[in-house]
Amino acid sequence: MDESRRTGSAVELDWSVPDGEELGPRTRQAIHRVVREGLTNVLKHAAGAPTRVEVRSAGGGIEVSVTNAPPPVAGPSRGGSHSGLAGCEERVGLLGGTFEAGALVNGGFRVVARLPERSAAGHSAADRRLPPHPLVRPGPGGARAPLPDEILTWPRVLGSGCAALVVVLPTVGFLVVLLVMAVLG
């Protein structure tokens, strides 16, 4: 939020989750990701627009939203691929929550995620471990199947700032060269 404020955006934070409510690591990570993506979008598409970040208890779960007013000066945005929003939607969905992002009638934009309610044990559905996968034999360290948010998918790769493309593109290029050499040689 400091970076947003340095660019001239007035950013207001409303954190109304009770202090005693302990959030699991995946829930905290999802909150961080949604807020970061929302503020990044404001910087790209509506620099200087007043913005409100809200994290609150809602219906037994947590609701996270980033809402900005229209940009103070109309002009072209710095573009984007929507892969960050797709990555957020996927992460929140894997946790059992819902995600929405879209333009508002006043010209602003809103990103909102609703994360699942907590169980009696104090953990959200997202923070509980899944049962072992039937095809994975537990080893001495208690191996388990990967959790849904540990599986690499294309929206997650693209939503990571395309850093993975630095590895993927040269590897694919190398394989294509090898294939061509094998066919011609």
Beta strands, then each sheet from edge to edge (+ up, - down):
strand 1: 11-16
strand 2: 51-58
strand 3: 61-68
strand 4: 98-103
strand 5: 109-115
sheet 1: 1+ 2+ 3- 5+ 4-
end
